[in-house]
């Protein structure tokens, strides 16, 4: 897919880099890409030409990347104490690993053995 994107976008200018972020847990593509051009005019041309373009059965939404919002500094714990608000997250947060139910069942089994 990366080569296909590079080939398509090189029609409007010199592509410096193509980055397809992947999900940390599954390793699968997250469904978007960053294409870096050698000059701003090529980037504007890509937005005009390819916004709404169909690639691989999907309509592309092409726009300029926005700068990432800075994360708050300081204590980042989500538990009690520590003050401060948790950092804003644009997605639902779910801890990885075992569900709470399995931890509770494990604790109950330990109590019954003791």
Rosetta blueprint (number, residue, H / E / L):
1 X L
2 X H
3 X H
4 X H
5 X H
6 X H
7 X H
8 X H
9 X H
10 X L
11 X L
12 X L
13 X L
14 X L
15 X E
16 X E
17 X E
18 X E
19 X E
20 X L
21 X L
22 X E
23 X L
24 X L
25 X L
26 X L
27 X L
28 X L
29 X E
30 X L
31 X L
32 X L
33 X L
34 X E
35 X E
36 X E
37 X E
38 X L
39 X L
40 X H
41 X H
42 X H
43 X H
44 X H
45 X H
46 X H
47 X H
48 X H
49 X H
50 X H
51 X L
52 X L
53 X L
54 X E
55 X E
56 X L
57 X L
58 X E
59 X E
60 X L
61 X L
62 X L
63 X L
64 X L
65 X L
66 X L
67 X L
68 X L
69 X L
70 X L
71 X L
72 X L
73 X L
74 X L
75 X L
76 X L
77 X L
78 X L
79 X L
80 X L
81 X L
82 X L
83 X L
84 X L
85 X L
86 X L
87 X L
88 X L
89 X L
90 X L
91 X L
92 X L
93 X L
94 X L
95 X L
96 X L
97 X L
98 X L
99 X L
100 X H
101 X H
102 X H
103 X H
104 X H
105 X H
106 X H
107 X H
108 X H
109 X H
110 X H
111 X H
112 X H
113 X H
114 X L
